[in-house]
Amino acid sequence: MPATKTNVACRALSSVKEDKTEKRRGGRTGTIVDDIKQKRRECEEKEEQPSAEIDIWFDDVDPDDIEAAIGPEAAKIAREKLGIAEGTAQDTVEKALVKDKAFSGLTRAVAMDCEMVGVGPDGEESIVARVSIVNQFGKCIYDKYVKPSERVTDYRTMVSGIRPKDIRNGEQFKIVQKDVTEILKGRILVGHAVHNDLKILFLDHPKKKIRDTQKYKPFKRIVKSGRPSLKLLCERILNVKVQTSEHSSVQDAQAAMRLYTLEKKHWEAEIQARQKLPGEHKLNHLSK
């Protein structure tokens, strides 16, 4: 039987592992899994009649949920069924994170994010594979793949988005490290758990010039989490979805910067007030 969208979707549905779906979808899992099981049975029945053109998609399920439960191929078909143009979701996120027609050069504050790959016997050790920096308006000012200094044993593509061809001809680590050092010098550095990005680049940055969205207390209170993920902050505070599949260090840097600019006035005022406190009061303030 020739491969059709329906057949591809049926195969995708039949390969679903409910235990993984349960873990990923939280409260909505039961409904989605039940729908998948039902649609799978319908697919199996209809595939016995190849001439029948069938509609298997859910009118009331977000394609992003389908992608998380089944995969990108199924989600693509779902979007087509719903009349959602390819790339629309991505365009929407970019509009929320990047200021259109804004200055595209260096600004007083920049945001950085790195993607990493695994090295060593089990791929558990990390080395940097991509470094992205955006300015205060979300405009990308630096984006480099890094040539690995040792053999990569786990590309972590599902998370990192890195493939062998990306870093095979990447820039030398020392050059990237020097470039980043020059860009960050004297500037406010924004990021999410940005200490990890500095560590992987073997760099330091003055603590008073770091704005970490994972550590910002007002954000923690809003989402009720001691170590909120960037994805959670974006969903709850910016009302946008990031990291829905493979990560992008450019988009993650843009997301961190947008969170910072949203709170910039209050964030910077708090820091200035803290710096004016006498030593003993400053310690008390920091411990709160």
Secondary structure, 3 states (H helix, E strand, C coil): CCCCHHHHHHHHHHCCCHHHHHHHHHHHHHHHHHHHHHHHHHHHHHCCCCCCCCCCCCCCCCHHHHHHHCCHHHHHHHHHHCCCCCCHHHHHHHHHHCCCCCCCCCCCEEEEEEEEEEECCCCCEEEEEEEEEECCCCCEEEEEEECCCCCEEECCHHHHCCCHHHHHCCECHHHHHHHHHHHHCCCEEEECCHHHHHHHCCCCCCHHHEEECCCCHHHHHHHCCCCCCHHHHHHHHHCCCCCCCCCCHHHHHHHHHHHHHHHHHHHHHHHHHHHHCCHHHHHHHHHC
